[in-house]
Amino acid sequence: MKKKVNVTGVPETMVQTLYARAKETKKQNAKIKDKIAVELVEKLDYNFSKADKDKAMNYGVIARTIVLDRMVKQYLEKHANTVVINIACGLDTRCYRMERKYLHWYNVDLSETMKIRSQFLTETGPVYQIAKSAMDESYVDDIDYHGENVLVIIEGLTMYLCEKDIRKMFSIIEKSFQKVTVMVETMSPFVVKHVKEKSIERSNAKFTWGVKNGKELQRIIPAFSVRQEVSLIEGMKELMPIYHVIGKFPIVRNISNKIIVMEKRG
C-alpha cells in the first residue's frame, strides 16, 4: 500500500533528492548505495516524472552525496564519540550509511517534514528526530550533549534562506556547543540569480541566497573560521569523467556548489 505525500515548496525538494539517490542506487555501476532510499521510493505515492527529467538536479544530488558521505565518514573516523546534528534532514538516510560511527545522530527539520519522515522512518536511539526549525533555539534542548565533539551537517538548505537566517542558525550552534564543526553546502550567488531547478520550479521553492566562498561566509559568521572548502566537482568527476578536464576552469569551479567546513573558534 503506497502512502500519498502532499508537500510543496522547500519540503518538496526532499522527495526529489530521495528519488535521485534511489535511481542512482539501482544502476549497475552505481556511485552510491542507498538501499533505504530505494525502499522509501517504492512506498511513496508521488509523481516523480519531473524529478526523472531533471538531469541537472539528479547529477547535483549524487555529486553532493558522494562528496559529503566521504567527508562525514573521514571526520567520524578521526573523531570518536561525535554527536551529529543533521539540519534540514528531509528524507536523508546518511545516518544509516554511517552506522556505528557516531555516538548520537539527530535529524532536525520542520514539523510538516518530520511528520512525513516519521511515517517511513521510525527512528530510535542512537538516531533521533527533532521536529523544529534550525532557527528555533529550543531544538538544542532535545540534544543529549555533554561536551562531546559536535558535527553539524547543513545540506540543501542555505540556498533557500536569507543572510539573517544564516546568522541566526550559526549563532544558535555557536552558543550551544563548545567544540563544533559545521559542514555546510553553499551555492554561488551567480547560480542563485540565474538558475532554476526544473523539478522544483513549480513547487514555489526558489533559490534566494548564495556566497562566493568560505572567506565570504566567515565575514558573515565571524565566530567560525574556514577549515576546508570542497567543490561538488569532486563528486561530478566520478559521474562524468569530462569533469576532470572542465573542472579545472575557474568559471566551472566558481559556479559549482561547495561544501564549506567551518569550525567554531576556540
N, C-alpha and C positions, 0 to 999 in steps of 0.2 A: 504494500500500500504506500503510494508516494505521498509526501506531505507538501502541501502548497505553501510557498513563501511569498508574502507580499511585502516587498521592500522597494523604496525609491530613494533617489538622492545618493549621498555618500555611502550609506549602508549597502546599497545595491552592488557596489563595487566588490564587496566581499564574495558575492556569489559568482561574479565573473572571474575573479582571481582563483577561486576554488576550482572552477571549471578548467581554467588554463593548466593548473597543476595536475588535474586528473587526466586531461587529454595527453599531456607530455608523458605521464607515467605509463600510459597504455602503449606508447610507441615502442618499437622493437629495440632501438638504441637510445632509450630514454636517458636524459641527462640528470633527471631527479627521480626519486622513487617516493611517491606519496600515496600509499595504498588506502589510507583513510579518506583522502580526497576522492578517490575513485568510488569508494563505498557511499560517501555522502551524496555525490552527484546522482548516483542511482536511486537514492531515496527522495530526491527533490523534485517536486512538480514545478518546473520553471522553464520558460522558453529560452534556451541557450543559443538560439540562432544568431543573435547579434554578436555574442561573445565568440561564436565559432568563426565568424567572418573577420573579426578584428585581429589581424595578424600582428600588428604593432603591439597591441596590448598583450597578446599571448607571449610574444618573444620577451617583452619587458618584464612580465611577471616571472618567467622562468629564469631569465638572466639574474633578476633580483634574488630569487630563491637560491640559485647556485652560489652567488656571492655571499649572501647573508648566512646561509647554512654553514659555509666554510668558516666565516668569521666568528660566528657564535660558537661553533664546535672548538675552534682553536682557543678561544677565550676561556671556555669552560674547562678545557683540558689543562690550561695553565692555572686557573683559579678554582680550587676545590671548594665545595660548600657555598656556591653562589646562589643568591636569591635572584630569580629572573622575573622582570615585570614586562609583559608584552602589551604595550599600549595600542589601542585600536586594533585588537586581535582579529575581529571579524570571525571568519571560519578557518583561521590559521591553524596548522597542525604541527608546527615546528616542535612544540613541547613533546610530541611523540617521537619525532625523528632524533631528538636529543636525550631520549630517555636515560635515566640513571646518571646523567652528567651534572645534575644540579641538586640543590637542597630543596627549594620550593620554586614553583613556576606559577605566576599569577597572570591570567588572561583578563585584561581590562577593556571594557567597551561600553557604549551606551546601552541603556536597558532594552531598547527595542531590538538591538543586535543580539544582546545576550539571551533574550527570550528565544530567539531562533537558534543560537548556538546550543543552549541547554536542551533543546528538543532533540538534537542529534548527537551531542557530546555531553554525556553526564559525567562531569569531572569531580573526582575526589582526590585528596592529597596523594602525592605531592603537587598535583595540578589543581589550581583553584580558579573560580570565576568571580569577577567583581563587576557588577553592573553599574558602573559610574563613569562620568566623563573624566578625562585626564586633566581637565581644568577645575575639577571639584576636589578641593584639598582633602576631603574626608576619605577618599579612596585609600589613602595610605594607612588609615586606621584598621583596615581589613588585612593588612600585611603583617605576617609574623616575622618581625625583624629585630635582631639583637646585635646590631653592629656588624653583620656579615657583609661580605662583598656584594654589591648590587650591580646587576647588569640590566639596563633598560633598553628595550628594542622598540623603535618607533618607525614602522614600515607603512608606506602607502597612506600617510596621514597629512604630513605638513603642507603638501601642495593644495589642500582644501581649507587651510586655516588662514589667519592673518597674523601679522607680526606680534600684535598684542597677545594673541593666544599662545604663540610660541614662547614669549617671555614668561607668561603665566605658568605654562606647563613645566618649563625648566626651573622656574623659581620654586615650585612645589617639590620637584625632585631634589633640588639643592638643599632646601630647608629640612627635608625629611630623612636624608641618608648621609652617613659620614663618607664612606668610600663608594663612589658610584661612577660607573662608566655608561655612556649613552651611545648606542648605535642608531643614528637617525638617517632616514632616507630623505634626500632633498632633490628638488627639481631646479633646473636653471630658469632664471627669470624670462629668458627668451622663449623657452618651451611653454611656460605658463601663459605668455601673451599670444603665442601663435599656433599652439597645437591643441587639438581636441581629440579625445579618445572616442572613436565611433560608438563603441558598445555602451558607453555610459552617457553619451551626449543627451539622449532623450530622458535620462533619469534625473536631470537637474543637478548633477554633480559637476561643478565647474572648478577648474584649476584657478587658485587665487593667490598663491604665494610661492616665491622661489628665492634661492640665494645662490650667488655665483660659486662660492667655495667655503671651506672651513674658516678661513680668516674672517670673512664677512659674517659668518654665523657667530663667531667668537665676539665680534663687536656688539651683536645683539644680546648675547648672553655671557657677559664678561666673567661670571663666576666659574665658567668652564674653559678649558683650553683644548685645542685640537691635538689629537694624538695621531690620527691617520685619516686618509681620505681614499676611498676605493671607488673607482668608476664602475658602473654596471657593464661597461665594455668588457670587463674581465669575464663576465658571465656570457656576454654575446659571442666572445671568441669560441666558446665551447659549442654554441649553437650554430654559428656560421663562421667558418674559418676565414672568410674575407675580412673579418674584423681585426685579424692580426695585422692586416695592412691598413685598412681605413681608420682603425683605432688609433693610429699614430698621428693623424691630422688633428691639430689643436681644435679646429672647429667642431669635429665629431666628439672629442674628449669634453669640450666645454658644454655642449648641449646635452650630454648624457647625464641621466640621474646618477647621484653619488650616494654612497653610504659614508657618512662622516662620523668618526669616533671622537666623542667629546668626553673629557674626564674632569670631574669636579676638582678645582684647585685645592690642594691640601693645605 
